[in-house]
């Protein structure tokens, strides 16, 4: 019964599969993709190389005159066929890998089945299952043979690809039927789990399945080897085609070198024209500089004349001032002689007074007040004499200043004379240089004129050659158009592949974002714990600051007491200094008398010095008058030299003007020829620029397309790498999550420890607050006791005073115990202050 029911089920499963073979073969690509998306193919880089690398050679071949459009079309068709075959092979490989995975899963399920299965109850179904499995393996081997035949035929003929695809689809359908049958057998095996005796048979069947899996893997490896051989054959063919394309590429590079050489010649001609223009500007600047130099010379000559007139006036003024100074010096000398006689008479009087004062001092020491009066009178007289001497000194100073002014004027005249000599020598050297420059400019102008004529002939030949090369550049533009169109088609194909990869990336990114959200939540929790720890740390810091503030207050009180001690020391020192000043004033009175005597001697010496200085000033005035006469002679000679240089400058100006007129005429002729050449060069240059612009535009488009192709290739590689990275990141994020959880647990433990420490500190602070309250209460009580004792002391003092007033001694009867209480109170107060 069991076997008949199994056979009927198998027929029912095989019948619809036979009916659906045609539809499955027609819908093979879509069905396979829907059933199981293929993984990224291994030979994708080779395909990209086959389809992507020879883009430039293919474009060069399309643009060559030897090949036609027909060859390009065949190459495109071959590329399409190769792409389709690669897709089919990838699908086949994916199906075989899926089948291997299913078989391995079946083997694992059978190996992990419970040992409580009864071998006797399921022996017959398992035998039937083994027979059916053997039949299915035969079918699978036939399918693999058909796959191998399909690969061989795909290498030979493109038309046989469809048949191979149909056979492969039939094999896939058979594999699906096999999977359904295996599922049915697994259900039957699960129903017979209670039969323990059949466990050994099931393990044996599991071993058979593993051996079948090994056979399938070996056949799959053979299939891979054959596929690689086919790929190598295709690569050989492509290498042959690439060699042909490289020959065309070398031809293209030769044309590009020609274009670059033409551009270099054109840039050289432009540079030469620019140099001619610079020479023209330089000559104009030199002419302007010569004109400015002539104008400067004229202005300097005028300045020299003005300075000469100023110098003549200054000499006249100096002569008048010297005469006035001589007269003033003579008058001052006469006044000094008269004052000297009066000073000598007064000195004789002072000597008599001093002798008389000395005699009075020896005779009567008691007349101190009179002596002070006389000393003050002598001091006032000496001050008057000092004032008179100062007046004579000021007059001498004025005479010295006049002499110094005369010396300064003489020095300025000498400096001006030296400057004029240097200016004349500079003008002479500049005139010689200008003559040499003009001669060199004439010679250089003739040589440049010859060079310009020769370059004009060369430019005419270059213009004709550039016209021919312009036509070649237009041909290159058309070739670039063909290359751009081929690159555009390839870029579209690669964009489709990139879109597929991007969909896979989106799914992986969503998974990564979920993991990142979990990590962010864990980080938020960690930040909360860190904030708690920081809060506990801040409270600890505040407690430390309170203790430090108490220490600072104690230090400030100590500093105030020390400052008061310093003030007391300063007062003592100030009193000592005042005492020393008073003693100094006593000694100063004694020194004033001796100073008056020494001052009289000094006045006599100063009068003698003034007489010698007057004699020296007269000699200096005579010397200065002689120097002024010599300067006038030199000035006349300089005026004659300036006039001669002025005449030479006028002659040079006339010669330069004639040279400028001749240079301007030649310059106009050269400018006319240059304008004609510039017109022709501009026209040719514009045509060449248009052609080069088209070439560069096409090159830019081709370069952009190449860059896009490279970017697409790199993007595909990056997407594959990103998929691998995302898998790795998911595992690393999981590991990080575990690490973060461990860190959170550690931080929680640390937070608990900190809370415990904070509680201990709070209890310690509460104990301190209680102790401080007790101490404050004790201080308040002791302050009250002190106040009471002070009141009692005041009462005792009043009683003692009253007893003294009355004259009775009754108070001593109770004063003994009162004094003991007062001493006790004083000791108590001292103890309280120290505490």
C-alpha positions in Angstrom: 0.0 0.0 0.0 2.7 2.4 0.9 4.7 1.7 -2.2 1.7 2.0 -4.5 0.7 5.3 -3.0 4.2 6.6 -3.4 4.2 5.5 -7.1 0.9 7.3 -7.7 2.3 10.5 -6.1 5.4 10.3 -8.2 3.3 9.9 -11.4 1.2 12.9 -10.4 4.3 14.9 -9.8 6.0 13.8 -13.1 2.8 14.4 -15.3 2.5 18.2 -14.8 6.3 18.5 -15.1 6.2 17.0 -18.5 3.3 19.3 -19.6 5.1 22.3 -18.3 8.5 21.6 -20.0 7.7 23.8 -23.0 6.6 26.7 -20.9 9.5 26.4 -18.6 12.0 26.3 -21.5 10.4 29.5 -22.9 10.4 31.3 -19.6 13.8 30.0 -18.4 15.6 33.3 -17.9 12.7 34.9 -16.1 11.9 31.9 -14.0 15.4 31.3 -12.9 15.9 34.9 -11.9 12.7 34.9 -10.0 13.4 31.6 -8.3 17.0 32.5 -7.1 18.9 35.6 -8.1 22.4 34.7 -9.3 25.4 35.8 -7.3 27.9 38.2 -8.7 29.6 36.2 -11.5 33.3 35.3 -11.2 34.2 36.0 -14.9 32.7 39.5 -14.7 36.1 41.3 -14.9 37.0 39.3 -18.0 33.7 40.2 -19.6 34.2 43.8 -18.8 37.7 43.6 -20.3 36.4 41.9 -23.4 33.6 44.4 -23.8 35.3 47.4 -22.3 39.0 47.5 -23.0 39.0 47.5 -26.8 36.6 50.4 -27.0 39.4 52.8 -28.2 40.9 50.3 -30.7 37.4 49.5 -32.0 36.6 53.2 -32.4 39.9 53.6 -34.2 39.1 50.6 -36.5 35.6 52.1 -37.2 37.3 55.3 -38.3 39.9 53.7 -40.5 39.4 53.8 -44.2 40.4 50.0 -44.7 37.6 48.6 -42.5 34.0 49.1 -43.3 30.8 49.4 -41.3 30.1 45.7 -41.9 33.0 44.6 -39.7 31.9 46.9 -36.9 28.4 45.4 -37.1 29.8 41.9 -36.9 32.0 42.8 -33.9 28.9 44.3 -32.1 26.9 41.1 -32.9 29.8 38.9 -31.6 29.9 41.0 -28.4 26.2 40.6 -27.9 26.4 36.8 -28.4 29.3 36.6 -25.9 27.3 38.6 -23.4 24.3 36.4 -23.8 26.4 33.2 -23.4 28.1 34.6 -20.3 24.6 35.3 -18.8 23.4 31.8 -19.6 26.5 30.3 -18.1 26.2 32.3 -15.0 22.5 31.2 -14.6 23.6 27.5 -15.0 26.3 27.9 -12.4 23.8 29.5 -10.0 21.4 26.6 -10.5 24.0 24.0 -9.9 25.2 25.8 -6.8 21.6 25.9 -5.5 21.2 22.2 -6.1 24.5 21.5 -4.3 23.3 23.6 -1.3 19.9 21.7 -1.2 21.7 18.3 -1.3 24.0 19.3 1.5 21.0 20.5 3.5 19.2 17.2 2.9 22.3 15.3 4.0 22.6 17.4 7.2 18.9 16.9 7.9 19.2 13.2 7.6 22.4 13.1 9.7 20.8 15.1 12.5 17.6 13.1 12.6 16.6 11.7 15.9 18.0 8.3 16.9 14.6 7.2 18.1 13.5 6.3 14.6 12.5 2.6 14.2 14.6 1.0 11.4 12.0 -1.8 10.8 9.0 0.5 10.2 10.7 2.7 7.6 13.0 0.1 5.8 10.6 -0.4 2.9 10.0 3.4 2.3 13.7 4.1 2.6 14.6 1.4 0.1 12.0 2.9 -2.3 13.5 6.3 -1.6 17.0 5.1 -2.4 15.8 3.6 -5.7 14.1 6.9 -6.7 17.2 8.8 -5.6 19.4 6.6 -7.8 17.0 7.3 -10.7 17.2 11.0 -10.0 20.9 10.9 -9.8 21.0 9.3 -13.2 18.8 12.0 -14.5 21.0 14.6 -13.0 24.1 13.0 -14.6 22.2 13.1 -17.9 21.5 16.8 -17.3 25.1 17.5 -16.5 26.1 15.7 -19.8 23.6 17.9 -21.6 25.1 21.0 -20.0 28.6 20.0 -21.1 27.4 19.3 -24.7 25.7 22.7 -24.6 28.9 24.4 -23.6 30.8 22.7 -26.5 28.2 23.6 -29.0 28.2 27.3 -27.7 31.9 27.5 -28.5 31.3 26.2 -32.1 28.0 27.6 -33.2 25.8 30.5 -31.9 22.6 28.9 -33.3 22.9 25.9 -30.9 22.7 28.1 -27.8 18.9 28.0 -27.7 18.7 24.2 -27.7 21.3 24.0 -24.9 19.3 26.5 -22.9 16.1 24.5 -23.4 17.9 21.3 -22.2 19.3 23.1 -19.2 15.8 24.4 -18.4 14.5 20.8 -18.6 17.2 19.7 -16.2 16.3 22.5 -13.9 12.6 21.4 -14.0 13.7 17.9 -13.3 15.8 19.2 -10.4 12.7 20.9 -9.0 10.7 17.7 -9.3 13.5 15.9 -7.5 13.4 18.5 -4.7 9.6 18.0 -4.4 10.0 14.2 -4.2 12.8 14.6 -1.6 10.5 16.8 0.5 7.8 14.1 0.3 10.3 11.5 1.4 11.4 13.7 4.3 7.7 14.0 5.4 7.4 10.2 5.3 10.6 9.9 7.3 9.4 12.4 9.9 6.1 10.4 10.3 8.2 7.4 11.2 10.4 9.1 13.8 9.2 6.8 16.5 10.8 3.7 14.9 14.3 3.5 16.5 15.4 0.3 14.7 15.7 2.1 11.3 18.3 4.6 12.5 21.3 2.7 11.0 19.6 2.6 7.6 19.0 6.3 7.6 22.7 7.0 8.6 23.8 4.8 5.7 21.5 6.7 3.3 23.0 10.0 4.6 26.5 8.6 3.8 25.3 7.8 0.3 23.9 11.3 -0.1 27.3 12.7 0.9 29.1 10.6 -1.7 26.6 11.8 -4.3 27.4 15.4 -3.2 31.1 14.7 -3.7 30.3 13.3 -7.2 28.3 16.5 -8.0 31.2 18.7 -6.9 33.7 16.9 -9.1 31.3 17.2 -12.1 30.9 20.9 -11.3 34.7 21.4 -11.2 35.0 19.7 -14.6 32.3 22.1 -15.9 34.3 25.0 -14.6 37.5 23.8 -16.3 35.8 23.4 -19.6 34.3 26.9 -19.2 37.8 28.3 -18.6 39.2 26.6 -21.7 36.4 28.2 -23.7 37.2 31.6 -22.2 40.9 31.2 -23.1 40.0 30.5 -26.7 37.9 33.6 -26.9 40.6 35.7 -25.3 43.1 34.4 -28.0 40.7 35.6 -30.7 40.3 38.9 -28.9 44.0 39.4 -28.6 44.4 39.0 -32.4 41.7 41.6 -32.9 43.4 43.9 -30.4 46.7 43.7 -32.3 44.9 45.0 -35.4 43.4 47.8 -33.4 46.8 48.7 -31.9 48.1 49.3 -35.4 45.3 51.6 -36.1 45.9 53.3 -32.7 49.6 54.0 -33.7 48.4 55.6 -36.9 46.1 57.9 -34.8 49.0 58.8 -32.5 51.1 59.8 -35.5 48.4 62.2 -36.7 48.1 63.6 -33.2 51.9 64.3 -33.1 51.6 66.2 -36.4 48.8 68.4 -34.9 50.9 69.1 -31.8 53.9 70.1 -33.9 51.7 72.5 -35.9 50.4 74.0 -32.6 54.0 74.4 -31.4 55.0 76.3 -34.6 52.0 78.5 -34.3 52.8 79.3 -30.6 56.4 80.1 -31.6 55.2 82.6 -34.2 52.9 84.2 -31.7 55.7 84.4 -29.2 57.9 86.1 -31.8 55.2 88.7 -32.6 54.8 89.3 -28.9 58.6 89.9 -28.6 58.5 92.4 -31.4 55.7 94.3 -29.7 57.7 94.2 -26.4 60.8 95.6 -28.3 58.6 98.4 -29.6 57.3 99.2 -26.2 60.8 99.2 -24.8 62.0 101.7 -27.4 59.1 104.0 -26.6 59.9 103.8 -22.9 63.6 104.5 -23.6 62.7 107.6 -25.6 60.4 108.8 -22.9 63.1 108.2 -20.3 65.6 110.3 -22.4 63.1 113.2 -22.6 62.5 113.0 -18.9 66.2 113.0 -18.2 66.7 116.1 -20.4 63.9 117.8 -18.5 65.5 116.8 -15.2 68.8 118.3 -16.3 67.2 121.6 -17.2 65.4 121.7 -13.8 68.6 120.9 -12.0 70.4 123.8 -13.8 67.6 126.2 -12.8 67.8 125.0 -9.2 71.6 125.5 -9.2 71.1 129.1 -10.4 68.5 129.7 -7.7 70.9 128.2 -5.1 73.7 130.5 -6.3 71.5 133.6 -5.8 70.5 132.3 -2.4 74.1 131.7 -1.5 75.1 135.3 -2.5 72.3 136.7 -0.4 73.3 134.5 2.5 77.0 135.6 2.4 75.9 139.2 2.5 73.7 138.6 5.5 76.5 136.7 7.2 78.9 139.6 6.7 76.5 142.0 8.3 75.9 139.6 11.2 79.6 139.2 11.7 80.1 143.0 11.9 77.3 143.3 14.4 78.8 140.4 16.4 82.3 142.1 16.5 80.7 145.4 17.7 78.7 143.5 20.3 81.8 141.6 21.5 83.8 144.9 21.8 81.0 146.5 23.9 80.7 143.4 26.0 84.5 143.4 26.6 84.3 147.0 27.8 81.4 146.3 30.1 83.2 143.2 31.4 86.3 145.3 32.3 84.2 147.8 34.2 82.3 145.0 36.0 85.6 143.3 36.8 86.9 146.4 38.5 83.7 146.7 40.6 83.8 143.0 41.5 87.5 143.4 42.6 86.6 146.4 44.8 83.7 144.5 46.3 85.9 141.4 46.9 88.4 143.7 48.8 85.5 144.9 50.9 84.3 141.4 51.5 87.8 140.4 52.6 87.9 143.2 55.1 84.4 142.2 56.4 85.4 138.6 56.7 88.5 139.6 58.8 86.4 141.8 60.9 83.8 139.1 61.4 86.6 136.6 62.4 88.0 139.1 64.9 84.5 139.7 66.4 84.0 135.9 66.5 87.2 135.4 68.4 86.4 138.4 70.7 82.8 137.6 71.6 81.3 134.1 71.2 78.0 135.3 72.7 77.2 137.5 69.6 75.9 134.6 67.5 72.8 136.4 66.3 74.8 139.3 65.0 77.2 136.9 63.2 74.2 135.2 61.5 72.9 138.5 60.3 76.3 139.5 58.8 76.6 136.0 57.2 73.2 136.4 55.6 74.2 139.9 54.3 77.4 138.4 52.9 75.4 135.6 51.2 73.0 138.1 49.6 75.9 140.1 48.3 77.5 136.9 46.9 74.2 136.1 45.2 74.2 139.6 43.7 77.7 139.0 42.4 76.6 135.6 41.0 73.8 137.2 39.1 76.2 139.7 37.6 78.6 136.9 36.6 75.6 135.0 35.1 74.7 138.0 33.0 78.3 138.2 31.6 78.1 134.4 31.0 74.9 134.8 29.0 76.5 137.5 26.9 79.5 135.2 26.3 77.1 132.4 25.4 75.4 134.6 22.8 78.7 135.5 21.3 79.6 131.8 21.2 76.3 131.0 19.5 77.0 133.6 16.8 80.4 132.1 16.2 78.8 128.6 16.0 76.2 129.9 13.5 79.0 131.3 11.3 80.8 128.0 11.5 77.6 126.1 10.5 77.0 128.5 7.6 80.6 127.9 6.4 80.1 124.1 6.6 76.8 124.3 4.7 78.6 126.3 2.0 81.2 123.7 1.7 78.6 120.9 1.5 76.7 122.7 -1.2 79.9 123.2 -3.1 80.7 119.5 -2.9 77.2 118.6 -3.9 77.4 120.9 -7.0 80.8 119.3 -8.0 79.2 115.8 -7.7 76.2 116.9 -9.7 78.4 118.3 -12.5 80.4 115.0 -12.6 77.2 113.0 -12.7 75.8 115.1 -15.5 79.0 114.6 -17.5 78.8 110.7 -17.0 75.1 110.7 -17.9 75.8 112.6 -21.1 78.5 110.1 -22.1 76.1 107.2 -21.4 73.3 108.8 -23.4 75.6 109.2 -26.4 76.6 105.5 -26.2 73.0 104.3 -25.7 71.9 106.2 -28.8 74.6 104.7 -30.9 73.8 101.2 -29.7 70.1 101.7 -30.3 70.8 102.7 -33.9 72.9 99.6 -34.5 70.3 97.3 -32.7 67.5 98.9 -34.7 69.2 98.0 -38.0 69.8 94.4 -37.0 66.3 94.0 -35.7 64.9 95.4 -39.0 66.8 92.7 -40.9 65.6 89.9 -38.5 62.0 91.1 -38.7 62.1 90.9 -42.5 63.5 87.4 -42.4 60.9 86.3 -39.9 58.1 87.7 -42.1 59.2 85.5 -44.9 59.2 82.5 -42.5 55.7 83.4 -41.3 54.4 83.4 -44.8 55.7 79.8 -45.4 54.2 78.7 -42.0 50.8 80.1 -42.9 50.6 78.0 -46.0 51.6 74.9 -44.1 49.1 75.6 -41.4 46.3 75.8 -44.0 47.1 72.2 -45.2 47.2 70.8 -41.6 43.9 72.4 -40.8 42.2 70.2 -43.4 43.8 67.1 -41.8 42.4 68.2 -38.4 38.8 68.3 -39.8 39.2 64.7 -40.9 40.2 63.8 -37.3 37.0 65.5 -36.1 34.8 63.1 -38.0 36.7 60.1 -36.7 36.1 61.3 -33.1 32.3 61.4 -33.8 32.3 57.7 -34.5 34.3 56.9 -31.3 31.8 58.9 -29.2 28.8 57.1 -30.5 30.3 53.6 -29.7 31.3 54.7 -26.2 27.7 56.0 -25.5 26.2 52.5 -26.3 28.7 50.8 -24.0 28.0 53.3 -21.2 24.3 52.5 -21.3 24.9 48.8 -21.0 27.1 49.3 -17.9 24.6 51.7 -16.3 22.0 48.8 -16.4 24.4 46.5 -14.6 25.2 49.2 -12.0 21.5 49.7 -11.3 21.2 46.0 -10.4 24.1 46.2 -8.1 22.7 49.3 -6.4 19.5 47.5 -5.5 21.5 44.9 -3.7 23.5 47.7 -1.9 20.2 49.3 -0.7 19.1 46.1 1.0 22.5 45.7 2.7 22.6 49.4 3.7 19.2 49.0 5.4 20.6 46.2 7.5 23.6 48.2 8.5 21.4 51.2 9.4 19.5 49.0 11.8 22.6 47.9 13.5 23.9 51.5 13.6 20.6 52.5 15.3 21.2 49.8 18.0 24.7 51.1 18.5 23.5 54.7 18.8 21.0 53.6 21.5 23.8 51.9 23.4 26.0 55.0 23.0 23.2 57.2 24.4 22.9 55.0 27.5 26.7 55.2 27.9 26.6 59.0 27.6 23.9 59.1 30.4 26.1 57.1 32.6 29.1 59.3 31.8 27.0 62.4 32.7 26.1 60.8 36.1 29.8 60.2 36.8 30.6 63.8 35.8 27.9 65.1 38.2 29.3 63.0 41.1 32.8 64.3 40.2 31.5 68.0 40.3 30.0 67.5 43.7 33.4 66.1 44.9 35.1 69.2 43.5 32.7 71.6 45.2 33.5 69.9 48.6 37.2 70.3 48.0 36.7 74.0 47.0 34.8 74.7 50.3 37.7 73.3 52.3 40.2 75.3 50.3 38.2 78.5 50.9 38.4 78.0 54.6 42.2 77.7 54.3 42.4 80.8 52.2 40.4 82.8 54.8 42.8 81.8 57.5 45.8 82.8 55.4 44.2 86.2 54.7 43.8 86.9 58.4 47.4 86.0 59.0 48.6 88.4 56.2 46.5 91.3 57.7 48.3 90.8 61.1 51.7 90.8 59.4 50.7 94.0 57.4 49.9 95.8 60.7 53.3 94.7 62.1 55.1 96.1 59.0 53.2 99.4 59.4 54.4 99.7 63.0 58.0 99.0 61.9 57.7 101.7 59.2 56.5 104.3 61.8 59.6 103.5 63.9 61.9 103.9 61.0 60.2 107.2 60.0 60.7 108.7 63.5 64.4 107.7 63.3 64.8 109.4 59.9 63.2 112.6 61.2 65.7 112.5 64.1 68.6 112.2 61.6 67.3 115.1 59.5 67.2 117.4 62.5 70.9 116.5 63.2 71.7 117.2 59.5 70.2 120.7 59.6 72.5 121.5 62.5 75.5 120.5 60.5 74.3 122.4 57.4 74.3 125.7 59.2 78.0 125.2 59.9 78.7 124.3 56.2 77.0 127.5 54.9 79.7 129.8 56.3 82.5 127.8 54.6 80.5 127.7 51.3 80.4 131.6 51.2 84.2 131.8 51.4 84.7 129.2 48.6 82.2 130.9 46.3 84.1 134.2 46.3 87.2 132.4 45.1 85.3 130.6 42.3 84.0 134.0 41.0 87.5 135.3 40.6 88.5 132.3 38.6 85.4 132.6 36.3 86.2 136.2 35.5 89.7 135.2 34.3 88.3 132.4 32.1 85.8 134.9 30.4 88.7 137.2 29.4 90.6 134.3 27.6 87.4 133.2 25.8 86.8 136.8 24.4 90.3 136.7 22.8 89.6 133.3 21.2 86.2 134.5 19.8 87.9 137.4 18.0 90.4 135.1 16.3 87.5 132.8 15.1 85.7 135.8 13.5 88.8 136.7 11.5 89.2 133.1 10.2 85.5 133.0 9.2 85.8 136.2 7.1 88.7 134.6 5.2 86.7 131.5 4.5 83.8 133.5 3.1 86.0 135.2 0.6 87.3 131.9 -0.7 83.8 130.5 -1.0 82.8 133.5 -3.2 85.7 132.7 -5.6 84.7 129.1 -5.9 81.1 130.1 -6.5 82.0 132.1 -9.5 83.9 129.2 -11.0 80.9 126.9 -10.5 78.6 129.3 -12.3 80.9 129.2 -15.4 80.9 125.3 -15.4 77.1 125.2 -15.2 76.7 127.5 -18.2 79.1 125.3 -20.3 77.1 122.1 -19.4 73.8 123.9 -20.3 75.1 124.5 -23.9 76.2 120.9 -24.3 72.8 119.7 -23.1 71.0 121.8 -25.7 73.1 120.2 -28.4 72.4 116.7 -27.2 68.6 117.4 -27.1 68.7 118.5 -30.8 70.6 115.3 -31.8 68.1 113.1 -29.9 65.1 114.8 -31.5 66.5 114.1 -35.0 67.1 110.4 -34.1 63.6 110.2 -32.8 62.1 111.5 -36.0 64.0 108.9 -38.1 63.1 106.1 -35.7 59.4 107.1 -35.9 59.3 106.9 -39.7 60.9 103.4 -39.8 58.6 102.3 -36.9 55.5 103.3 -39.0 56.7 101.3 -41.9 57.3 98.2 -39.8 53.9 98.7 -38.0 52.1 98.7 -41.4 53.7 95.4 -42.4 52.9 93.9 -39.0 49.3 94.9 -39.3 49.0 93.2 -42.6 50.6 90.0 -41.2 48.5 90.2 -38.1 45.4 90.3 -40.2 46.3 87.2 -42.2 47.6 85.4 -39.0 44.4 86.2 -37.1 42.3 84.8 -39.9 44.3 81.6 -40.1 44.5 81.4 -36.4 40.7 81.7 -36.1 40.2 78.9 -38.6 42.7 76.7 -36.8 41.2 77.5 -33.5 37.7 76.4 -34.8 39.2 73.1 -36.1 41.1 72.5 -32.9 38.1 73.4 -30.8 36.1 70.7 -32.6 38.9 68.2 -32.2 39.3 69.1 -28.4 35.5 68.9 -28.0 35.4 65.4 -29.5 38.5 64.4 -27.4 36.7 65.7 -24.3 33.6 63.8 -25.1 35.6 60.6 -25.7 37.6 61.2 -22.6 34.4 61.7 -20.6 32.9 58.5 -21.9 36.2 56.6 -21.1 36.1 58.1 -17.6 32.5 57.0 -17.3 33.4 53.5 -18.4 36.2 53.4 -15.9 33.9 54.8 -13.2 31.3 52.1 -14.0 33.9 49.3 -13.8 35.3 50.7 -10.6 31.7 51.2 -9.3 30.9 47.6 -9.9 34.0 46.5 -8.2 33.3 48.8 -5.3 29.7 47.6 -5.0 31.0 44.0 -4.8 33.6 45.1 -2.2 30.9 47.1 -0.4 28.7 43.9 -0.1 31.6 42.1 1.5 32.4 45.1 3.7 28.8 45.3 4.8 28.8 41.7 5.8 32.0 42.3 7.8 30.6 45.5 9.3 27.5 43.7 10.4 29.6 41.2 12.3 31.9 43.9 13.6 28.9 46.0 14.8 27.6 42.9 16.6 30.9 42.5 18.3 31.0 46.3 19.1 27.5 45.9 20.6 28.7 43.2 22.9 31.8 45.4 23.9 29.6 48.4 24.5 27.3 46.3 26.8 30.3 45.1 28.7 31.6 48.7 29.0 28.1 49.8 30.2 28.2 47.2 32.9 31.7 48.3 34.0 30.6 51.9 34.1 27.5 51.0 36.1 29.7 49.3 38.7 31.9 52.4 38.8 28.9 54.6 39.2 27.7 52.5 42.1 31.1 52.8 43.7 31.0 56.6 43.2 27.5 56.7 44.7 28.8 54.8 47.8 31.8 57.2 48.1 29.5 60.2 47.8 27.2 58.8 50.5 30.2 58.4 52.8 31.3 62.0 52.1 27.8 63.3 52.8 27.7 61.4 56.1 31.1 62.9 56.9 29.9 66.4 56.0 26.8 65.9 58.2 29.1 64.9 61.2 31.2 68.0 60.6 28.2 70.2 60.4 27.0 68.8 63.8 30.4 69.4 65.3 30.5 72.9 64.0 27.0 73.6 65.5 28.2 72.3 68.9 31.3 74.4 68.7 29.2 77.5 67.8 26.9 76.9 70.7 29.9 76.5 73.1 31.4 79.8 71.6 28.1 81.6 72.2 27.9 80.4 75.8 31.5 81.4 76.5 30.9 84.8 74.9 28.0 85.2 77.3 30.2 84.2 80.2 32.9 86.7 79.1 30.3 89.5 78.9 29.1 88.7 82.4 32.7 88.7 83.8 33.4 92.0 82.1 30.3 93.5 83.7 31.4 92.2 87.1 34.9 93.6 86.6 33.5 97.0 85.8 31.4 96.9 89.0 34.5 95.9 91.0 36.4 98.8 89.4 33.6 101.2 90.4 33.5 99.8 93.9 37.3 100.2 94.3 37.1 103.8 93.0 34.3 104.6 95.4 36.2 103.0 98.3 39.2 105.0 97.5 37.2 108.1 97.4 35.6 107.4 100.8 38.9 106.3 102.3 37.6 103.0 103.6 39.3 99.6 103.3 36.2 97.5 103.6 36.5 96.5 99.9 39.7 94.4 100.5 37.7 92.0 102.5 36.0 90.7 99.3 38.5 91.9 96.7 40.7 88.7 97.1 38.1 86.3 95.7 37.1 88.8 93.1 40.6 89.0 91.7 40.8 85.2 91.5 37.5 85.2 89.5 38.9 88.0 87.2 42.1 86.0 86.6 40.1 82.9 85.8 37.9 84.9 83.4 41.0 86.3 81.6 42.5 82.7 81.2 39.1 81.6 79.9 39.0 84.4 77.4 42.6 83.6 76.2 41.7 79.9 75.8 38.6 80.8 73.9 40.6 83.1 71.5 43.2 80.4 70.9 40.5 77.9 70.1 
